Amino acid sequence: MLPSTILVLFLCGIFNDVISTPTPPQAVLSVDATTPADPPAQPAGRKLRGRFLHVTDMHPDGYYRAGASVSSACHSNKPRKEKDRAGWLGTPYDECDSPFTLTNFTLKHLDKHWADEVDFVIWTGDSARHDNDREIPRTPSEIYNLNRAMTKRMEEVFTSRGVAVIPSIGNNDVWPHNIMAAGPNSITNEFSNIWQSFIPFSSFQVFQRGGYFSVEVIPNEVAVVSLNTMYFYDSNKAVGGCEYTEKEDPGNLEFDWLEVQLDLYRNRDMQVWISGHVPPSPGNYFPGCFVKYADLALRYQDTILGHLFGHMNADHFFFIEKDDLDLPEENSRARRKEMLDEALLNDFSELPKEGKTNLDEFAVVNVAPSVVPNPYVPSFRVFTYNVTGAEEDGGIEARRKKKKKKGSKRKHGHRRPEKDRPAKECKEKEERWECRPKKPWYSDASAPSRKNELWSPLGYAQYWLPDVGSANDTHGGKFKLEYLTYGLPSLRGDKPIPAREVPGRLRNGSYNGRLVPYSMDDLTIGSWVSLGRQLGNPKKRKLRKRFRRYLYLGLEDDVD
């Protein structure tokens, strides 16, 4: 368990602010989880900003000590060489977790600069330290206390303003590390308590069973689904891995629930963001779980706005494609040894050429980098989305009633694009993933995931803390803009992000390829495929080098 003095200091943010009457840890532990209140969802009078925050992998560590040896996980000893000592605000490009100075600094920055500028927050897990010090093994009580402390600060910064926070369970939020059995269990019970201000009452029982839930962040219009990816993660040996015949496997039960959610939201003409900790890939998920995720991601393309994950601590995106509907090949695990940038660029090089691409067959997964400087530098990103017309002519409710009166424009499902496969391959009612019944495929070129219209994702701004290693208690660090996905013409006035958060040279129209590398019109599927196609071209050396630089957050050399 964390020393009580350290926990009190973290809860109160005393590393950055002098606050009287610190809150004792037992006050946090005594929350009653029996009567959860619904989280805020755009209360009356609060205008939509058209922005949301994605923050992930904070990894606070109460045993971190500035000046300690990096080789001790920044916990003990004092090495002779200064370069081997833990930094005051954090230690980049190494394997130490976040000191409370960093997590408090980050949340103070978000409080001051972004809490009034976003509509909701997607927080994708890992709010406890790694189990990387044999001298100080983690305990369940420490993990839960760290999550309580982080939750309290998120409530103070965001929930108190009416901003919904949607958290996810990370693989380091459980004990033992990576292991979570089918619920209900002690983990789902604890997080039901810790996150009671975030979980809607209607989702509370489901969360207690499985650790996942959904919340309408814009009532009747946009929802966020928080998945418990522990039941899909192939390092979790306490589950069955979504085997087709194991109907009660917790991963299969979660996918059954997700399909019902997507059906319900689609029937209500709503849009959905999917969020979670471990991203869906053959290298991370059990084969059956990955196929099932790919199946739902593609079949509900007209309902899902995007897929947001953390865990990897590196900034990248990748595609889920039609070919992923078959079980991954055995060599997919061998590709884990391939460098991430190489694997991604190789995949992008295999994208079909323009004019030969069926966008019905693609979904895009965005993986955000971490706050913890392990192994890179702290960062977070702010997405913008289209709210044009949402609050005109009487607002969302009036628009909803008008639309309902006219009737839904949602298209019926169509047949899934199939690969040529001999009919004799599957016997009647054979229980294998390859032989599963084919269900309707919901894709639509005019859906917000495909065309820039109301609720479509438009872009994001990524901020980082490049001077984290050199900061001290006299000269603190500063979050700066790392890059934008938008084109330069978009950066006028306070759109898409507040002008004060954009460097003056960009506001004045001066081109900077490092800050505006992609010039994407929006973040619809077609825009991502177009960018992927460019990155897959070996002749685009400067663009590929910048992509690597962002992927590893400055570890690669920059280019002009």
N, C-alpha and C positions, 0 to 999 in steps of 0.2 A: 504493500500500500504506500502511496506517496506520503512523504512527511507532511504533517498537517500544516506546518508553517508555509511550505512551498505551495501547497494547494490553495491556501487562503490568498497568498500573494497573486497567484494566477487568476483566481476568480475575480479579484478586485482590480486587476490590471495595474497593480502597484509598481510594476517595473517601469511603466511609462507615466503614470499619474499618481499623485499623492491623494489618497482617498481615506477619509476618516471612517472609523467604525467598520473594519473589515467584516465581511460576511463569513461566519464559521461554516466549515464544510458540512456539518450535520444539518444545517438549514437546507442544503441542496439535497441531502439524502432522504429527507422526510416528505417528499412530494407524494401525494395520494393519486394513484393512477386509476382509481376506480371510476372516476367521472371525467374523462377527457373532454376538453372543449375543442370545437372545430378551429383549425388554424385560420388566420386572416386570409381573405380572398378579395382584394380590391374593394375595400369598404367604401360606402357612399361618400362622395365628395373628393375622393382621391383619384385624380386623373391618371390615365394610363401613360406611362413614359415610353412604352415600346422598347424596353430594355430588360434584361435579366442577367444575373451574375452566375457564373459557374466557378466554384472553388472546390479544391479537392486535396486530399493527402496532406493534412497539416502536421500530423505526427508530433505533437508536443511531448517533450521529455523533461520531467521534473528533476532528473538527475544530471542533466547537462550542466557543465561548469565551464565558464569562459576561462581560457588559459590551460585547460586540461589537455591531455594527450589525445590527439585524433585517433590514434590506434586503440584507445580504451573506450571508443564510442563517445568520446568527449566527456567522460565521467570522472576520470582520476588522473593522478600524476601530473607533472609539469615537465615537458620535454625541454631539452637545451635549445633546440632550434625553434625560432619563432614560427617558421612555416609549418611546424608540426603541432601548433597549439590551436585549440578551439577558439573561434571568434566570438566576440561579444554578442553579435546579432545572429550568428550562425556560421557554419563552415561549409562553403560551397564545394562542389566537385569532389565530395568524399562521402563517407557512410555514417555520418552523425545525424541525429534527428534535430528537431527544432527546439531551441531554448524558448522559455516562456517570453523572453524579450521579443523574439520574432513573432510568435503567434499573437501576442498583445499588440505589437507594432502593426501587424497586418490588419487586425480587426479594427484598430484605431483609425488606420488609413481608410478602410472601407466605410467606417462610421462617418468620417468627415467628408469623404469625396463621393461615395456611391450609394449610401443607404437611402437617400432621398431621390435617387435617380433610377432606381430599378423597381420592377413590378413583383419579382419573386427571385428566390435564390435556390439554385440546384447545388447541393453539397454532397459530393459523392464519396464520402467515407474516409476511413483510416485516420481517426482522431485519437489515436494512442501510439505510443512509441513502438519501434521494432523490438523484437526479442533478440538483440544483438550483443548482449553483455552477460556472459555466464556468471559473473560475480554478482549481478543484480537481475535475476530472472523476473520476468513479468508475473503478475498475479491477476486474477479476475477482478479483485477490488480496485487495483490500480487502473486497469483498463476502463472500468465503469466510471471511476472518479474523474479520469481525464475526459471521457465523453460528457459527463455531467458538467464539468467546467467549461468545455467548448460550447455545449448547448446553452448554458447560462449566458455566455457572451453573445452567441448568435441571437438569442431572445432579446437581449438588451439592445443590440445594434439594429436588428431587422424586425422581429415580431412586434416589438413595442411600437413600431411605426406603421403596423398594418401590412408588412411585407411577408408573404408566405415563404417559409423555408422548407425544402424537401430534402431530407437527408437519406443516406443509404448506408447499409452495414458494409464495412470493409473487411478484408481478410486479416487485418491487424486489430480489428475491434472485437475479436473473439479469442477465447482461450480454451484449448491450446491454439496456437497460431495456425490458421488455415482450416481448422476443423469445426464443423457445425453440423450436428445431427438434426434429424427431422424434428420439427416443433409440434406442439408447444414445448419449450424447454427454458432453462434459466436465462439463456441469451435473449430470447424473444420477450420473456417477462421483464427483464431488466430494461431493455430498450423501449418497451411499451411504457415503462415508467419515465425513463429519461426523456423520450421524445413526445410525451403526451400533448405538448402544446403544438406539435407539428402534424400529428396524425388525426384525420377526421374521425369523428365518432363512428361513422358508417364503415370505416375501414379497420376499426380497432380490433375486432375479433379476428379478422383475417391476418392482421399483423401479428397478433399474439401466437397464431398458429405457424406462420411462415416467415415473418420479418419483411413483408412487402406490403405496399399500399398505393393508392392513387389519391390525388387531390385536385380539385378544380381551382386553378389559380385565377382564371377569369371565368366566373360562373356561366355555365351553359355554352361556353365557347372553347376554352383551352384547358386541358388537364395535363398534369405531370404524373407519370408512373414511376415509382421508386421500386426497382427490382432488388431482390436479395440474390446477388450473383454467387453467393457461397454455395448454393445448391446446383450451380452449373460448373463451378471451378474445379478443374481436374486435379488440383492439389488437395481437395477435400475428400478424404478417404472414408468419411462417415456416411456417404450417400451412394446411391447406385448408378449415377451418371446418366439418367434419362433413358435407360434401356426401354425398348419399345414395349416389352411384355410386362414391365413393372409399373402398373398403373398408379400405385400408391407411392412411388418414389417421389420425394419432395420436389425434385426438379420438374417432373411431369405434372404434379399438382399445381406448381406455380405457373407453368405454361398454360394449363387448362384455365386457371384464373385469369391470366393475361389475355387469352383469346376472348373470354367472356367480356373483360373490360373493353377491349378494342371493339367488339361487336356493339356493346352498349353505347360507347362514345360515337361510333360511326352512325348508328341509328338515330342519334341525337344531333347529327351533323356537326360534331365537335372535332377539334384537332388535339393531338397528343404528342408530348415529348416523352421519350423513353430514357430513363436515367438509371445508373447503377455504378457499382465500383469496378469490377473486373470486366474489361471490354470483350465482346463476343468475337472470338477468333479460334481457329483450329488449334492454335498453340496454347490457349487459355481454357477452353471449354472441353468437357467430355464430348466425344463425337456426336452422340445422340442429342445432347443439349444444344450443340452448335447448329445442327441441322434443324432442330425445332425452332431455334431463334431465327435462323435465316428464313424459314418457312413463314413465320408470322411477320417478320420485317418486310418481306416482299409482298405477301398477300394483302397487307393492310397499308400499302404505300400511300394511298389517298387519304389516310387518317393520321399517319405518323409524320410529324414535322421533322424529326431528327432523333439521333441516338447519341447520348452524352455519357461519357465514362471517364474514369481516372485510372489509378493503380499503376500505370506504366511509368509515371513521372517524366514522360517525354511527350512533346507536342507533335501530334500527327493525326492523320485521318486515313481511313481505308474503306474499301467497298465490300458490301455483301452482294453477291451476284447469283444469277440463276444456277450456275454450276455448283454453288454451295448447297443446293438442295439434295445433293448426294452425300453420303457419308465421306468425311475427309479421307484422303489416301494416307497410307502408312508413313509416307515420307514427309507429311506435314509436321510431324514432331522433329524430324531431322532438321527442318528449316529453322528451329529455334536457335541453332548455332550460327545462323546467318545474321549479320549485323542488321539492325532494324531498318536503317536507311536503305541498305542494299535490297532487302526483301521488299520494301514498299516501292522503290523505284522499279524493280523488276516486275512487280505486279502491275504497276501503272503502264509499263511498256507493252503489256499484253492487252490493253484496252482496245476494243474495236475502233476502227477509224470513224471519223465524223461522217455522217450519212449512212453508216452501217450499224449504228448503235440504237438498240431498243431500250429506252430509258425505263420501261416497265420492269426491266430485269435488274434494277440497281437500288440499293439503299446505301446511305453514307453514315459511317460511324466516326464521330469526333472524340478524340482522346485528349483531355486537357493536361498540361503539366502541373506540377505540384507546388504547394507552398513550402514544403520541406526542401531544404537545399541538399537533397540526397538523391541523385548524385549531381544535380545541376544548381540552378538558382531559383529562389522563390518567384512565383508568378500566379496570376489569376486572369480571367478573361470576362469581358462584358459583351454579351450578344445584343443585337438589336433585331427587332421584328416589325413587320408592317402593321400599323394600327390605323392606316388611312381609312377614314369613314366610320371607325368603330364608335366614335362618340359624337357623330353628327346626326342631325334630325332626331333628337331625343335620346341618343346614347345606345348602348348595347341592347338593352331590353326592348326598346322600340324597334331596333333593327331586327332582332330575333322574332318579334311578333309579326312584323311585316314579311319576313322571309317565310315564316311558318304558314302565313295566310296564302302565299303564292305557291307553297308546296316545295318539298325538298328537291334539289337538283342532283343529288347523288346518283351516280350511275350504278347499274346492277353489276355484279361480279361477272367476270368472263373466265374463259378457260386459261389455265396456267400455261405459259410457254414450256413445252416439253422437249426434252432431248429424245432423239430417236432411240428407242429401246425395244428389243424383241419382246413380244407379248408373252412368250413362253418363260421369260425370266422370273415371273412371279406367279405362283400357284394361287388359286382362289383362297381368299381370306388368310393368306400367309402373313404372319405377324413379324414383319421386318420394316425398318424405316423406308426402305426402297419401295415397299409395296403398300404404303399407307394410302388411304382413300384421298382422292384429289378433291380439294375444296375450292370455292370461288376465289378468284384473284381480283382484288380491288385496287386498280391503278387508274389514274385519270390525268391526262396531260394538263388539265386546268386546275388540279388540286394545288393547295398552297405549297406542298413539297416540290412541285414541278414548275409552278408559274408564280411570279411575283404578284401576290394579291394579299388580302387581309390575312394576317397571322403568319405569313411567310417569313422565314429567317432571312435577314438581309446581310448580316456580316458580324464580325466581332473585332474588338480591340483587345490586344493582349498587353498586359503590364508586367514588368519584372523588376527585380531588385538587384541590379548588376553589381552594386558596391557592398553587398551583404558581408563579404569577407573582411573588408577594410573598415567597416563602421565600428564606432565605439560609443561609450556613454557621453562623450563630448561632441563628437561629430557623427550623428546618426545617419542611417541610410535613407534612400529616397526611391519610391516606386516611380518608374518611368515607362513611357510607351515603348514597347519592343517593336510591334508592328501592327498594321491594320490589314484586314482583307479587302477593304473598300478601295474604290478608285479615287483619285485626287478630286475630281469634280464633286464628289459626295460630301466633302468636308467643308461645308459652308454653314455659317451660323451655328446653331446648337444641334444640328443633325449630321450624322446619326448619333454622335456622342457630344456631350457638353464641350463648347469651344475651349474652356479652361483646361480640359484634359488632353488637348491636342497641341503639340509643339507649334510655336508661332510660325515657323517657316512653312509648315504644311497649311496652316490657316491662311497664310498669305499666298498660297498657290504655288509654292516652290516644290518641285518634284524631288523626292528622295526615295530612291529605289529600295533602300534598306527598310524604311518605315512603311512604304506602300509597294510591296513586292508583287502582289497578285492582281490588283485592280479588278476584283470580281464585282459583277453587277449585283449579285445576291448570293445566298447560300442554298439555292435550290439544287436538286440533284443534277440537272444538266450543267450548272456552273461548276460543280465539283468534278464531274466527269471531264469537262473541258480542261480544268486545271490539272487533273491527273494525267490527261493525255499529253499536256505540255511537259510535265515533270518526267514522263516516261520517255521523252525524246532526248537521246544522248547529246544532241547538238545544243540543247538549252543549258549549257554549262553554268552560266551565272545564276539562273533560276534554281537549278538543282543544288548549287552550292549554298544558296540562301535557305532553301528548304532544309538542308542538313544543319545549317546554323540554328534555325528556329527549333528544329527537332531536338537538338542537344543544348538549347538555350545558351548559346555563346561559346560553347566548347570548341566549335569549329571556327576557323578564321572567317572574318567578314570579307565581303567584296563590295566594290563601289558600282 
